Amino acid sequence: MATKQTSAGKRYLQSEKRRIRNKQVKSSVRTAAKKVVTVVHGKDKSGAETALLDMIKQIDSAARKGIIHKNTAARKKSRMQKMVNLLGA
């Protein structure tokens, strides 16, 4: 951390707070995605749909905050939706 420049020290502390917050959000998105995958492998259609809705909510929130790119969010949602749709077919 910077010792003399107070503005550099402040920027360091701010970026560290943001990094930790972003890490938590990304982790929750990954956890939600894993939950969808495990429910789909368990062949539970209604459980998969509810898990998918929860994951979509978390991904949209992360994309809105700028933590993940909007195209990345769209790609993740599309892939999970395909998995759930194959379960119904």
Secondary structure as the mmCIF struct_conf table of DSSP 4:
data_model
#
loop_
_struct_conf.conf_type_id
_struct_conf.id
_struct_conf.beg_label_comp_id
_struct_conf.beg_label_asym_id
_struct_conf.beg_label_seq_id
_struct_conf.end_label_comp_id
_struct_conf.end_label_asym_id
_struct_conf.end_label_seq_id
BEND BEND1 THR A 3 LYS A 4
HELX_RH_AL_P HELX_RH_AL_P1 THR A 6 HIS A 41
TURN_TY1_P TURN_TY1_P1 GLY A 42 LYS A 43
HELX_RH_AL_P HELX_RH_AL_P2 LYS A 45 LYS A 65
TURN_TY1_P TURN_TY1_P2 GLY A 66 GLY A 66
BEND BEND2 ILE A 67 ILE A 68
HELX_RH_AL_P HELX_RH_AL_P3 LYS A 70 GLY A 88
#
